[in-house]
């Protein structure tokens, strides 16, 4: 019988030997969701747990939202940092970076870090995020085909984005747009391909997407819609991309931003219940009551979220739960608020107009302004704003609460300024 890498009685008896009264909490993953959880946990129950956090990346948690700005040279790596190593030390958190967890032994309550280091746990949190998808097309393994997901990807893209390079970004979601704009800022000849008929189709309707496309083109990005990639070709490196219709696009660099899939291999290997992600209940508990999951790797009520806001809400819920408080996560009503090529964009709820709803629209293409409200039975069920998103907070609140809309005009044009008081 093969010996398990977890056959380490000294590790299993570590707590008994040291006599530590605190529960040993191991957090796998050190991304944005993980850090939010650690911040809330140390605020709500300082000293309650003996905490170890293990991250596969060589750096502590950083702001992935700024990756496109980093790519384009608008910020440096220091601007992407959240907490210094001194913060972890000050809060009694042992931080291990650059070392992926490779196995979980549920029976003995152990995790294997790398190939040799063993950590015992009483409770385990999986915040392992997601993995970028590589298109199952020929040539996607050629040098010069790069995903856009982390600091290492940014460094690789910048090395490849030499003067006179021709770059193609595949994927018209938010990350793809950000990657394309970042490359254009570097002076790279950049083309963005999207297989759908509009950009950001999950967040924007056709009118809003058209404004975003125009903003991208104004930044020097060539946008091709309904562009289905057939294959990438080259002699030892990327040289061209072929579309399904036979169009040939010269390329020195291909950046993939076609979505992500939850990272479930670790949990699956441990025998936890897996759907599309690691299945959790309203307290972020997996099928093992000692193990929890949150963020992009977690599947809650059949839903997987790929945005920061739901991950933060899940982190807050789990921190309250482990601190002994009453906490339940009921899901997140998604809203997106961002800047695409400097153009403010907001969407929440439904995007395309259903037949049983009234669409109230304000459109001024010349000014780059567009607003659409979807109202059903006097209640707001969707909103899309481009150019001016001042009323986003009110719209988000009404969609989430389901309260009746008092004034569509206020949501569309903003509340009028109050009359000055009489002297």
SVG drawing of the C-alpha trace seen along z (x, -y; Angstrom):
<svg xmlns="http://www.w3.org/2000/svg" viewBox="-48 -87 58 89">
<polyline fill="none" stroke="black" stroke-width="0.4" points="0.0,0.0 1.4,-3.4 2.2,-5.7 0.3,-9.0 2.3,-12.3 0.2,-13.0 1.6,-10.1 3.2,-12.5 2.3,-11.8 4.3,-14.7 2.2,-17.1 -1.0,-15.4 -0.2,-15.8 1.2,-19.3 -1.6,-20.9 -1.5,-18.5 2.2,-19.0 2.1,-22.8 -1.0,-23.0 -2.4,-25.8 -6.1,-26.5 -7.0,-28.3 -8.4,-26.5 -6.1,-26.1 -7.5,-27.9 -5.9,-27.4 -6.9,-29.7 -5.9,-28.4 -5.6,-31.3 -4.4,-34.9 -6.4,-36.9 -8.9,-39.7 -11.6,-37.5 -9.2,-35.8 -7.8,-39.1 -11.3,-40.6 -12.1,-37.5 -8.9,-37.8 -9.6,-41.6 -13.2,-40.9 -12.1,-37.9 -9.4,-39.8 -11.8,-42.7 -14.6,-40.6 -12.7,-37.9 -9.1,-38.9 -7.0,-36.1 -9.7,-33.5 -7.9,-31.4 -4.4,-30.4 -4.4,-31.5 -2.1,-30.4 -2.8,-31.7 -1.2,-30.0 -1.0,-31.7 0.3,-30.2 1.4,-33.5 4.8,-34.9 3.2,-38.2 0.6,-38.9 -2.9,-39.8 -3.1,-42.7 -5.8,-44.6 -6.5,-42.7 -8.9,-45.5 -5.8,-47.6 -4.1,-45.0 -5.1,-46.9 -3.8,-50.1 -0.6,-48.3 -0.4,-46.9 -0.9,-50.3 1.7,-52.0 -0.8,-54.2 0.2,-52.7 3.1,-50.7 3.0,-47.4 3.1,-49.4 -0.2,-50.9 -1.7,-47.5 -0.7,-46.4 -3.2,-46.1 -1.6,-45.0 2.1,-44.8 3.7,-41.8 3.7,-43.7 -0.1,-43.7 -0.2,-39.9 2.4,-39.7 0.7,-42.3 -2.5,-40.3 -0.8,-37.0 -1.3,-35.6 1.4,-33.3 1.5,-34.1 3.1,-31.5 3.5,-32.8 4.7,-31.2 3.6,-27.7 0.4,-26.1 -1.5,-23.6 -1.4,-20.3 -3.5,-18.0 -6.1,-18.0 -6.3,-15.1 -9.8,-15.5 -9.5,-12.4 -6.5,-13.7 -7.2,-17.4 -4.0,-18.2 -3.0,-20.1 0.1,-19.5 1.9,-22.7 4.2,-22.1 5.6,-18.6 6.8,-18.4 5.3,-21.0 2.3,-19.8 -0.2,-22.1 -2.7,-20.7 -6.2,-22.4 -9.3,-22.4 -11.1,-24.6 -10.2,-25.2 -11.2,-28.0 -10.8,-27.5 -10.5,-30.8 -8.6,-29.4 -10.3,-31.5 -10.6,-30.5 -8.5,-29.5 -8.5,-31.3 -10.0,-29.4 -7.9,-28.6 -9.9,-28.1 -9.8,-24.5 -8.5,-25.6 -5.2,-24.7 -2.2,-26.8 -3.3,-28.0 -0.2,-26.5 2.2,-28.5 4.6,-30.9 3.0,-34.3 -0.5,-33.1 -1.0,-34.5 -3.9,-34.7 -4.7,-38.0 -5.3,-37.1 -2.5,-38.0 0.7,-39.9 2.8,-37.2 0.5,-37.5 0.9,-41.3 4.7,-40.9 4.6,-38.4 2.4,-40.6 4.6,-43.6 7.7,-41.6 5.9,-40.5 4.5,-43.9 7.6,-45.3 7.7,-48.2 5.8,-47.5 4.2,-44.4 0.7,-43.4 -1.5,-42.2 -4.9,-40.4 -7.1,-40.2 -9.8,-37.5 -12.8,-38.2 -15.2,-41.2 -15.9,-41.0 -14.6,-43.5 -11.1,-41.9 -10.7,-41.6 -11.6,-45.3 -9.2,-46.3 -6.3,-44.2 -6.9,-45.8 -6.9,-49.3 -3.8,-48.6 -2.0,-47.4 -3.1,-50.3 -1.7,-52.7 1.6,-51.0 1.5,-52.0 0.8,-48.5 -1.3,-47.8 -4.2,-46.2 -7.3,-44.3 -10.1,-43.0 -12.1,-40.0 -15.4,-39.1 -17.6,-36.2 -20.9,-37.9 -22.6,-40.7 -21.9,-43.3 -19.3,-43.9 -20.0,-43.0 -23.3,-41.4 -24.0,-40.2 -23.9,-43.8 -24.9,-46.0 -27.7,-46.2 -26.9,-47.0 -27.1,-50.8 -24.8,-50.9 -22.4,-48.4 -22.2,-50.6 -21.0,-53.5 -18.4,-51.4 -17.2,-50.1 -16.9,-53.7 -14.9,-54.6 -12.6,-51.6 -11.9,-52.7 -11.2,-56.2 -8.5,-54.7 -6.9,-53.1 -8.4,-49.6 -9.7,-47.9 -12.9,-46.0 -14.2,-43.1 -17.6,-41.6 -19.0,-38.2 -15.3,-37.1 -15.0,-33.4 -11.3,-32.3 -10.5,-29.1 -6.8,-28.7 -3.5,-30.4 -0.5,-29.6 3.2,-30.2 6.6,-28.6 7.6,-28.2 5.7,-31.3 2.6,-33.2 2.5,-34.7 -1.1,-34.9 -4.7,-34.2 -7.2,-32.7 -10.9,-33.4 -13.7,-30.9 -14.6,-32.9 -11.0,-32.5 -9.8,-36.0 -6.1,-36.1 -4.9,-38.5 -1.1,-39.0 -0.2,-38.7 2.9,-38.7 0.9,-38.4 -2.5,-36.8 -4.1,-37.6 -6.9,-35.3 -9.7,-36.7 -12.6,-34.3 -13.7,-33.6 -12.7,-31.6 -13.7,-28.4 -13.8,-27.8 -10.7,-26.1 -12.1,-22.9 -9.3,-20.3 -8.1,-20.6 -11.6,-20.2 -12.5,-17.5 -9.4,-15.5 -10.5,-15.8 -13.9,-14.3 -15.9,-17.5 -19.2,-17.9 -18.6,-19.7 -21.0,-21.1 -19.6,-23.7 -17.8,-25.1 -17.3,-24.0 -20.8,-23.7 -21.6,-25.7 -24.6,-26.6 -25.7,-30.0 -22.8,-30.0 -20.3,-29.1 -19.9,-25.6 -19.0,-22.8 -20.1,-19.2 -17.5,-18.9 -18.6,-21.0 -15.0,-21.9 -14.3,-23.2 -15.6,-26.4 -15.3,-28.0 -15.8,-31.6 -15.2,-33.7 -14.9,-32.6 -14.3,-28.9 -17.6,-28.6 -21.0,-27.6 -23.9,-28.9 -27.5,-28.0 -26.4,-27.0 -24.7,-30.4 -21.0,-31.2 -20.0,-34.8 -16.9,-36.2 -17.0,-39.7 -15.5,-41.3 -18.7,-42.4 -20.2,-38.9 -16.8,-37.6 -16.6,-40.3 -20.2,-39.6 -19.3,-36.0 -16.1,-36.8 -18.1,-39.0 -20.7,-36.3 -18.1,-33.6 -16.1,-35.9 -19.3,-36.5 -20.1,-32.9 -16.7,-31.8 -16.8,-34.5 -19.9,-32.9 -22.4,-35.3 -25.6,-34.8 -24.8,-35.1 -26.3,-33.8 -25.5,-34.6 -28.6,-34.9 -26.9,-35.6 -26.0,-38.8 -28.1,-40.9 -25.4,-41.7 -24.5,-45.2 -21.6,-46.4 -20.1,-49.9 -16.8,-50.6 -15.0,-52.8 -14.4,-51.3 -11.8,-53.4 -12.5,-56.2 -16.3,-56.0 -18.4,-55.4 -20.7,-52.4 -23.3,-51.0 -25.7,-48.1 -27.9,-46.2 -30.7,-43.7 -32.0,-42.9 -30.2,-44.3 -32.4,-43.4 -36.0,-44.5 -38.6,-41.8 -42.0,-42.0 -43.8,-42.6 -41.7,-45.6 -41.6,-49.2 -38.3,-50.6 -37.7,-54.3 -34.8,-55.4 -32.6,-58.6 -30.1,-58.6 -27.6,-61.2 -24.9,-59.4 -23.2,-62.6 -22.5,-63.3 -21.8,-59.6 -24.8,-59.5 -27.3,-56.6 -29.7,-55.6 -32.3,-52.9 -34.6,-51.9 -36.7,-48.7 -39.9,-49.0 -42.4,-46.2 -45.5,-46.7 -44.1,-49.9 -40.8,-48.3 -37.4,-48.7 -36.0,-45.5 -33.1,-46.7 -30.9,-49.7 -28.1,-50.5 -26.3,-53.8 -23.4,-55.0 -21.6,-58.4 -23.4,-59.6 -24.0,-57.1 -24.9,-59.5 -28.1,-57.7 -26.5,-54.2 -26.9,-53.9 -30.6,-54.6 -31.1,-52.2 -29.1,-49.4 -31.1,-49.8 -34.5,-49.7 -33.6,-46.6 -32.3,-44.8 -35.2,-45.8 -38.0,-45.5 -39.6,-48.6 -42.0,-50.6 -40.4,-53.4 -41.6,-56.8 -40.3,-58.8 -38.9,-57.5 -37.9,-61.1 -35.7,-61.4 -33.9,-58.1 -33.5,-59.2 -32.6,-62.9 -31.5,-63.1 -33.2,-64.7 -33.7,-68.5 -31.6,-70.7 -33.6,-71.9 -35.1,-75.3 -33.0,-77.9 -34.5,-78.7 -36.2,-82.1 -34.3,-84.8"/>
</svg>
